[in-house]
Amino acid sequence: MIGRVAGIILHRAADHVLIDVRGVGYLVHVSERTAASLPPVGQAAALYTDLLVREDLLQLFGFPTLLEKEWHRLLTSVQGIGAKASLAILGALGPDGVGRAIALGDWSAVRRAPGVGPKLAQRVVLELKDKAPGIIAMGGALTVDAGTGGASAPGDAVPEPAATPAPPPPPRAAAASSAEAMSALTNLGYGPSEAAAAVAQAASAEPAAATAGLIRAALRLLAPKG
């Protein structure tokens, strides 16, 4: 299993990137969102990867964070969602957006991904509604960036890592706050799906909210309406 690739970008396109790892070129399929965040050709990059193995095909799919890789695995567990459809959903919504859409039952958000019809979007939400809270709850621990890990180009000196611009960082704080808020709510006795939906709704209303703010907002949403 190839779980991570780090090297020099030789070529990049809207849906894939070619990375040279000590003389071996790895073609890694990525979402448009990930492709846009990668540095220019000739610079170092790293991606977590998932290897798809078939009788006549080996394909690598790349993700900037472990959180996004876990969402990919969950999405591809749904019948009708292959690796490319998963990348389309992640590219359209991002990992946090995927979590919110599933927790809130918002299949119309999933429907915005290219190539995903309404029936398939509804299936994603229905099948993953009870599984998504587990990924959301781990978000704070899974958003670690792949980093460049001292990648070097074959046969040539490479500029010091400090001189290499890094891609924009993922929203670690938001994922961590949502995970902590979910943990607090489940500790108070709320079910995982119920807690995930309340936290997702609170985060949608106030994306920059810290953990305490998300908990307060979620509790207001969960309070009995009299």
RAMOPE-V818145 format. One record per helix or strand. SS is the DSSP state (h for helix, s for strand). FROM is the first residue (numbers start at 1). LEN is the number of residues. Records with the same first field share a line. If there is no record, write none. Layout:
SS=FROM-LEN / FROM-LEN
This chain:
s=4-9 / 16-6 / 24-6 / 44-11 / 57-7 / 65-1 / 145-1
h=32-6 / 66-10 / 83-21 / 107-5 / 118-20 / 139-4 / 161-3 / 172-16 / 192-14 / 211-12
